[in-house]
Amino acid sequence: MASATTLDRPMAGGEDFASLLDETLGADTGFAGSVVTGKVIRIDDDVAVVDVGLKSEGRVPLREFAAQGQKPEVKPGDLIELFVERYEDRDGSIVLSREKARREEAWTNLEKQFQAQVRVNGVIFGRVKGGFTVDLGGAVAFLPGSQVDIRPVRDVGPLMGSPQPFQILKMDRARGNIVVSRRAVLEETRAEQRSELIQGLKEGMVLDGVVKNITDYGAFVDLGGVDGLLHVTDIAWRRINHPSEALTIGQPVKVQVIRFNSETQRISLGMKQLMSDPWEGVAAKYPVQGKFSGRVTNITDYGAFVELEPGVEGLVHVSEMSWTKKNVHPGKIVATSQEVEVVILDVDEPKRRISLGLKQAQGNPWEVFMETHAPGTVVEGEIRNITEFGLFVGLAPEIDGMVHMSDLSWDLSPEQAMANYNKGDMVKAKVLDIDVEKERISLGIKQLEADPAAEVLDKVKKGEIVTCIVTKVEANGIEVKIDEVLTGFIRRAELARDRGDQRPEKFAIGEKVDAKVTGIDRAARRLALTIKGKEIEEEREAVKEFGTSDSGASLGDILGAAIRRRNLSTDE
């Protein structure tokens, strides 16, 4: 062989070992580390034999001609770029690398693109500490975790293995370092989309977006480069206390532009506006006095909101919650999420308001009581409370009747009668009156017995003279009893005809007096009496019978004759 002949020849002066080696190998060692073009001669098993124009052929593993898991696409006659690593041995076999050739080519192209600030295409293929590895057509770059997306990405799986654009942030060929960013590309694209979107944005437009963030008052929706606010009240027609009840971060949503301020670029969005309004025709659907079932959605100090259907709520005011429980917080009557029956009291469709009644659906207990207890019915109950004006007697679990102090006794004074009762006592009483509207039941205890003065009242007539017994002497008159059961009162001015005799102190308790009836108060069982009127009437009758002072008879003579006549008739 030529190589053997060369080595057997004696070494000439001026020639060194390296020259002889180059001549022996028949190649220029300057090829090492460079990229050359070769031609595939044949395929031997798992290698491709390539002629690169040197004295020896190179061998390249087939795996370097395709990505992992893919079939290599190379055949005899193909011209390919290869990297000359070194001459492997004295036989002149050349170590070639397709992968390193691709890398060198990629680096050259990437440097040009980096200088021009042009995006490059790559594929995320692996994870490393702090980020990911990206194949940029043969060169491997580092993608920091913060540069993957505009927002934190929990799962990068869908991004791996698919070609995507990147921006080169940093290159160092000497160290073999490349740092890229996918986020920079997205932000640039986002800015372009934002500009296009803002220019064409109009109120009423329907857009697709993704929930970006959730707050207490709403959610921010990414419309593709620009964010809009979806207020909690515009998410749905039904009541939503917090946006998280209906939305999640990353959720795709369809929204309508409600308001757009071109100066501040603030966008207000709505989802419920894309749904049918449940308030349309609500007055016909929920007529007044109709009874419906609903769910308590919210409780306030002034009442409770009840959902009749999704998006339609009515208010049960605290005054309409219970017939008997007054000044009680609504939370002590109903609970959130409780199913209740309500009655429609009023519907204001334009203002989207419905007034509901909870107690009306349960029946008025005073009406129920009146149906079974007509006036005159005798009832029994416990004295639940005693006030300065009467007794409250329990008639039902939540209903009381009142016995006024004047209806406790026929004979005793109201104060005296009240002293005979204690809280907790069981008493019987008669139903006197039921006022459903005022929610009052009037009872009487004295009405359980007949009025002892009723018979006397039936006999006494106005203008009649009655005999009384003085029971009390007061500064303004005297109180008397008629037949020991009927009370009367004679005012000071009615005690005598003569002013000088109009003195209550001249009367003694137990003394009998005659008086004329001037008024009858059956309800109070009381007579209005006058002694003065009786004396004047007697004088008028005496004058009429025995003459007048003009006939020569004095008033004393006339009255004396009348008195004597009366005495004689009495003696007979």
KOLVEXBA-956833 format. One line per field, with one value per residue (C-alpha): x, y, z negated. Coordinates in steps of 0.5 Angstrom, whole numbers, plus 500, padded with zeros to 3 digits. Each point is the difference from the previous one (the first is absolute). Last residue first. Layout:
N
px: [X	...] .
py: [Y	...] .
pz: [Z	...] .
//
This chain:
572
px: [195	506	504	494	500	507	500	494	504	506	496	497	506	503	494	501	507	500	495	493	497	497	507	504	497	494	500	500	505	504	501	502	505	503	500	504	505	501	501	505	504	501	503	502	504	500	505	501	505	497	493	502	493	499	496	497	497	503	497	506	501	506	505	506	498	498	502	507	497	498	495	496	502	499	492	497	505	505	500	505	505	499	495	503	496	502	495	501	498	493	502	507	503	506	501	502	506	504	498	496	499	494	494	494	495	492	498	496	499	502	503	497	503	497	505	506	497	500	507	503	502	503	500	506	505	500	505	505	500	505	502	504	504	504	498	497	497	497	496	495	497	503	498	505	503	507	506	505	507	501	495	493	496	504	497	493	501	503	494	496	496	492	500	507	505	498	502	507	500	501	504	501	507	502	506	499	493	495	505	497	503	497	498	502	506	503	499	503	500	493	499	494	492	495	493	497	495	503	502	506	501	500	503	506	502	499	504	505	501	502	507	501	498	506	505	498	504	501	503	504	503	499	496	497	497	497	496	497	502	499	506	502	507	506	506	506	502	496	493	497	506	503	495	502	494	496	493	499	492	498	507	504	497	502	507	499	500	504	500	505	500	506	500	492	496	507	498	503	499	498	503	506	502	500	502	498	494	497	493	493	494	493	496	497	503	502	507	500	496	504	507	499	507	504	503	504	503	507	506	499	501	508	502	506	502	507	504	505	500	499	496	495	496	494	496	504	497	503	502	504	506	502	507	499	493	493	493	501	506	497	498	493	496	493	497	500	507	507	498	499	507	503	504	506	503	507	504	505	495	494	502	495	501	494	496	499	503	506	501	506	501	493	501	497	495	497	493	500	494	505	505	507	504	505	501	501	505	504	499	502	506	502	498	505	506	498	499	507	503	497	503	507	507	507	505	507	506	505	504	493	497	493	495	492	499	492	496	495	497	501	496	503	499	494	495	504	502	495	499	502	501	497	504	503	506	505	499	502	507	500	508	502	502	503	498	494	498	499	497	502	496	500	503	503	499	494	500	498	497	501	502	499	504	497	505	504	504	507	496	498	507	503	494	502	507	498	496	505	505	494	498	508	500	494	503	507	506	506	504	504	507	503	504	494	494	501	497	493	498	493	495	496	496	500	495	502	499	494	498	493	501	494	498	500	505	501	503	507	504	497	503	507	505	506	505	504	508	504	496	494	495	498	494	499	493	500	494	501	505	496	504	504	497	503	504	500	505	499	507	503	505	501	506	503	501	499	504	501	508	501	497	504	507	499	498	506	505	503	506	505	497	497	501	495	496	494	499	500	495	495	500	498] .
py: [616	503	501	503	505	501	502	505	503	501	503	505	501	502	504	504	501	502	506	500	506	498	503	495	494	495	493	495	504	503	493	497	505	499	493	500	505	496	494	504	502	492	498	493	498	492	495	493	502	497	502	507	503	508	505	495	504	500	497	500	494	501	494	505	507	506	507	499	500	508	503	503	507	499	499	495	494	495	501	505	495	494	494	494	493	493	494	494	502	501	507	502	507	504	507	506	504	500	493	496	492	495	505	495	502	501	501	505	499	505	494	493	495	493	497	503	496	494	501	502	492	499	493	496	498	507	502	496	504	499	504	497	504	499	507	498	493	504	495	502	498	493	498	498	494	501	496	504	501	507	502	502	503	507	502	500	505	504	499	502	494	499	498	497	498	504	507	497	498	493	499	494	497	496	496	493	502	503	503	505	508	503	508	507	500	494	493	495	492	499	493	498	498	502	501	502	506	503	494	496	494	505	506	496	498	507	502	495	503	494	498	502	507	500	499	506	502	507	499	505	501	507	500	493	503	494	501	495	493	495	496	492	499	496	501	502	505	500	502	503	502	503	504	504	501	506	497	492	499	500	499	502	506	505	498	501	494	502	497	496	499	498	492	499	502	502	503	506	501	506	507	498	495	493	497	495	497	495	500	497	504	502	506	506	504	496	497	498	506	505	496	502	501	500	493	504	495	499	504	506	495	500	507	504	507	502	506	503	506	505	494	499	494	498	493	496	493	494	493	496	495	498	501	503	497	503	499	500	503	506	501	502	498	502	497	504	498	502	508	501	497	505	497	505	500	498	502	495	495	501	498	501	503	497	504	503	496	498	495	500	498	497	499	504	499	506	503	507	505	506	500	498	500	505	497	493	501	504	494	495	504	500	493	498	504	497	493	500	503	494	495	502	497	500	497	497	496	503	503	501	505	502	504	502	496	501	493	498	493	493	495	494	503	506	495	497	507	499	506	506	506	506	503	494	496	505	499	493	502	497	497	499	494	501	495	504	504	494	503	498	502	504	501	493	496	498	497	501	507	501	505	506	506	508	505	505	501	499	494	497	500	497	495	498	499	496	496	498	498	496	496	499	497	496	497	498	497	496	499	493	501	493	503	502	504	506	506	503	502	503	498	503	495	499	494	494	494	501	504	501	498	496	504	498	505	506	497	500	500	493	497	500	504	496	504	498	501	503	507	502	500	493	497	493	500	496	496	494	502	506	502	505	506	506	505	508	502	504	501	498	495	503	503	493	500	493	494	496	499	507	503	495	501	508	499	496	505	501	505	494	494	494	493	497	495	504	503	493	498	505	499	493] .
pz: [288	496	507	503	494	501	507	498	495	504	506	495	497	507	502	493	501	507	497	502	502	507	503	496	504	498	497	505	506	494	497	507	502	493	501	506	498	494	504	505	494	498	506	503	506	500	501	502	505	506	498	499	497	500	496	494	495	492	494	494	495	496	500	500	498	504	497	503	507	500	504	495	501	507	499	504	497	502	507	500	496	505	499	502	500	500	501	495	493	502	503	497	499	502	497	503	503	493	499	495	502	499	499	500	506	500	507	504	507	506	504	498	496	501	505	496	494	503	504	493	498	507	502	499	505	502	494	503	507	506	506	506	504	506	503	506	497	495	495	495	493	499	493	495	496	496	499	495	503	499	494	499	494	500	507	497	495	505	504	495	497	502	507	500	505	506	498	500	507	501	506	505	502	506	501	497	500	495	495	495	500	494	499	500	496	503	498	505	502	496	502	504	500	505	500	506	500	506	505	499	506	506	496	498	507	502	494	502	507	505	501	507	498	495	505	504	506	504	507	503	507	500	507	497	494	497	493	495	503	494	498	498	498	502	495	504	494	494	498	494	495	506	501	494	495	499	500	500	501	507	503	506	503	495	501	508	504	506	507	505	507	503	499	498	494	496	493	497	493	495	498	496	506	502	507	504	497	505	503	500	503	498	504	497	505	507	501	507	503	496	502	507	502	493	502	505	505	500	504	495	494	502	500	501	498	504	498	505	496	506	504	495	501	497	501	504	500	498	502	495	500	492	499	493	497	501	497	492	501	502	493	497	507	500	506	507	501	500	501	492	499	505	506	501	506	502	507	504	501	497	493	495	493	495	495	494	495	505	505	505	508	502	507	506	506	502	501	502	497	499	505	501	507	498	493	503	505	495	495	505	502	493	498	506	497	493	503	503	494	496	504	498	502	497	504	497	504	495	506	504	495	502	496	500	506	502	501	505	499	502	496	496	493	500	498	494	497	495	494	505	496	504	506	502	500	498	493	500	504	507	501	507	504	507	505	503	494	495	494	493	494	493	493	500	507	503	508	507	501	507	504	505	500	499	504	496	506	496	497	506	503	494	501	507	498	494	504	505	494	497	507	501	492	502	506	497	504	497	506	501	502	499	495	495	499	504	496	499	507	500	506	505	504	507	502	505	495	496	494	496	493	497	494	492	499	505	507	504	493	499	507	497	504	503	504	506	501	505	499	504	495	502	495	498	496	494	496	505	506	504	506	504	496	503	495	499	495	493	497	493	504	507	498	500	507	503	503	493	502	503	494	495	504	499	493	499	502	507	500	502	503	496	503	504	496	498	507	503	494	502	507	499] .
//
